[in-house]
Amino acid sequence: MRCRHSPAVAESDTAPGPRRRPARAQQVEPAWSRRRFLVETGITAGLATGMGMLGYWAYSTEAVRTRRQEILTLRDFRVDATALHPDLVVVRGTAVEAMVREAVTVLG
């Protein structure tokens, strides 16, 4: 790259013209100073603390929306189990019709 003060600089290099900005992907953010970092960190910590305190202040152990009504239940339609009738029958084999007949007779 040539220097502007160099006598070897061509006139087209120093001619004023539209200055082109670098592409957005090529732009570099300036480095943060220690002071700016501490200020930004303090602001973030303060906001987080404030939101936590707001949540703690707004916390309630009671439900917001409650309905006080009686819970309806159905009658018990179960049949008492006896030793005479099994709850489950396991039948093994390859003949499906014979297995079904056997299972039904065992169940009763």
Phi, psi and chi 1 to 4 in degrees:
 res  aa     phi    psi   chi1   chi2   chi3   chi4
   1 MET       -  139.3 -176.2  169.7  178.1      -
   2 ARG   -91.3  150.2  -62.8 -176.3 -146.6  165.4
   3 CYS   -89.4  148.0  178.9      -      -      -
   4 ARG   -66.4  -28.7  -72.5 -176.0 -177.7 -135.9
   5 HIS   -88.0   -1.9  -58.2  -68.0      -      -
   6 SER   -77.9  137.7  170.4      -      -      -
   7 PRO   -69.5  -14.2   19.2  -26.8      -      -
   8 ALA   -85.0    3.9      -      -      -      -
   9 VAL   -75.3  129.6  174.5      -      -      -
  10 ALA   -74.9  155.2      -      -      -      -
  11 GLU   -67.1  -27.4 -168.2  156.4  -38.6      -
  12 SER   -71.3  -23.8   64.0      -      -      -
  13 ASP   -73.4  -28.4  -69.7  -16.3      -      -
  14 THR  -103.0   -2.0   59.1      -      -      -
  15 ALA   -68.6  133.2      -      -      -      -
  16 PRO   -68.7  138.4   23.3  -29.5      -      -
  17 GLY  -155.7 -176.8      -      -      -      -
  18 PRO   -65.8  131.2   22.1  -29.5      -      -
  19 ARG   -86.5  126.1 -165.0  159.0 -160.6 -171.3
  20 ARG   -94.8  132.9  -61.3  178.5   69.6 -165.3
  21 ARG   -82.6  148.4  -65.2  179.8   62.2 -167.4
  22 PRO   -68.9  157.1   19.9  -27.6      -      -
  23 ALA   -59.2  152.9      -      -      -      -
  24 ARG   -59.5  -35.2 -173.5  160.1 -178.1   88.3
  25 ALA   -69.1  -21.5      -      -      -      -
  26 GLN   -96.1   -7.1  -65.3  174.6  -13.6      -
  27 GLN   -73.6  144.3  -68.8  179.8   -6.0      -
  28 VAL  -114.8  130.7  178.5      -      -      -
  29 GLU   -68.3  140.4  -71.2  -83.9  -28.6      -
  30 PRO   -68.2  149.3   20.1  -27.5      -      -
  31 ALA   -66.5  143.4      -      -      -      -
  32 TRP   -79.1  143.0  -80.8   17.1      -      -
  33 SER   -82.1  165.7   65.3      -      -      -
  34 ARG   -62.1  -39.3 -177.0  173.4 -173.0  -93.5
  35 ARG   -63.7  -45.4  176.7  175.9  -66.3 -177.2
  36 ARG   -64.9  -40.0 -178.5  174.7  175.4 -164.7
  37 PHE   -60.5  -46.0  172.1   76.0      -      -
  38 LEU   -65.3  -38.0  -69.1  174.0      -      -
  39 VAL   -65.7  -46.9  167.2      -      -      -
  40 GLU   -63.1  -40.8  -65.0  -76.7  -23.6      -
  41 THR   -65.1  -41.2  -56.2      -      -      -
  42 GLY   -63.5  -41.1      -      -      -      -
  43 ILE   -64.2  -44.7  -70.2  171.3      -      -
  44 THR   -63.8  -44.2  -56.3      -      -      -
  45 ALA   -64.3  -39.0      -      -      -      -
  46 GLY   -64.6  -42.4      -      -      -      -
  47 LEU   -64.9  -42.1  -73.6  172.3      -      -
  48 ALA   -63.7  -42.1      -      -      -      -
  49 THR   -64.6  -42.7  -56.7      -      -      -
  50 GLY   -62.1  -41.9      -      -      -      -
  51 MET   -67.9  -37.2  -66.5  -55.8  -72.6      -
  52 GLY   -64.3  -42.5      -      -      -      -
  53 MET   -66.5  -37.4  -68.6  176.1   68.4      -
  54 LEU   -64.2  -41.6  179.2   65.7      -      -
  55 GLY   -64.7  -40.1      -      -      -      -
  56 TYR   -66.2  -39.8 -178.9   74.8      -      -
  57 TRP   -67.7  -36.9  174.4   74.0      -      -
  58 ALA   -85.6   -6.0      -      -      -      -
  59 TYR   -67.4  138.6  178.9   74.8      -      -
  60 SER  -136.8  139.3  173.7      -      -      -
  61 THR   -83.4  -14.0   56.2      -      -      -
  62 GLU   -91.1  148.7  -62.8  176.5   13.2      -
  63 ALA   -68.8  145.2      -      -      -      -
  64 VAL   -75.4  -47.0  176.5      -      -      -
  65 ARG  -119.0  119.1  -61.8  177.8 -174.4 -177.4
  66 THR  -129.0  149.7   58.6      -      -      -
  67 ARG  -122.3  123.6  -70.4 -175.8 -176.9  172.8
  68 ARG  -101.9   96.4  -62.6  175.1 -167.6 -103.3
  69 GLN  -144.5  160.9   66.1 -178.3   15.2      -
  70 GLU   -74.9  138.0 -178.4 -178.0  -21.0      -
  71 ILE   -85.4  122.3  -61.7  174.0      -      -
  72 LEU   -84.2  138.9  -57.5  174.9      -      -
  73 THR  -125.3  153.3   57.1      -      -      -
  74 LEU   -88.5  157.6  -63.6  174.7      -      -
  75 ARG   -66.2  159.5  -70.1 -172.8  -23.3 -167.1
  76 ASP   -88.0  111.5 -171.6   13.2      -      -
  77 PHE   -99.0   11.1  -69.4  103.0      -      -
  78 ARG   -70.2  147.0  -70.6 -179.2  -73.8 -176.7
  79 VAL   -97.3  136.0  177.6      -      -      -
  80 ASP   -63.1  132.7  -66.9  -26.5      -      -
  81 ALA   -77.8  138.4      -      -      -      -
  82 THR  -121.4  165.7   62.0      -      -      -
  83 ALA   -73.7  -16.8      -      -      -      -
  84 LEU   -74.1  -32.9  -60.7  175.4      -      -
  85 HIS  -110.9  117.6  -57.5  -68.2      -      -
  86 PRO   -75.9  154.7   25.6  -32.8      -      -
  87 ASP   -83.0  -30.9  -66.5  -29.1      -      -
  88 LEU  -142.8  139.4  177.1   70.1      -      -
  89 VAL  -124.4  132.2  175.7      -      -      -
  90 VAL  -112.4  123.3  177.4      -      -      -
  91 VAL  -122.8  134.1 -178.7      -      -      -
  92 ARG  -119.7  146.8  -62.7 -177.6 -177.4  178.3
  93 GLY   154.1 -173.0      -      -      -      -
  94 THR  -114.6  -18.9   55.5      -      -      -
  95 ALA   -86.7  107.6      -      -      -      -
  96 VAL   -65.1  -46.5  177.6      -      -      -
  97 GLU   -63.2  -42.5  -69.0  180.0   22.3      -
  98 ALA   -66.3  -36.1      -      -      -      -
  99 MET   -66.7  -40.5  -69.7  172.0   19.8      -
 100 VAL   -66.1  -44.4  170.7      -      -      -
 101 ARG   -60.0  -43.4  -93.6 -170.3 -104.6  116.9
 102 GLU   -64.6  -41.6 -176.4 -179.7   -7.7      -
 103 ALA   -64.4  -41.7      -      -      -      -
 104 VAL   -66.0  -40.6  170.5      -      -      -
 105 THR   -67.5  -35.0   55.7      -      -      -
 106 VAL   -70.2  -39.3  171.1      -      -      -
 107 LEU   -66.7  -32.3  -81.7  175.1      -      -
 108 GLY   102.0      -      -      -      -      -
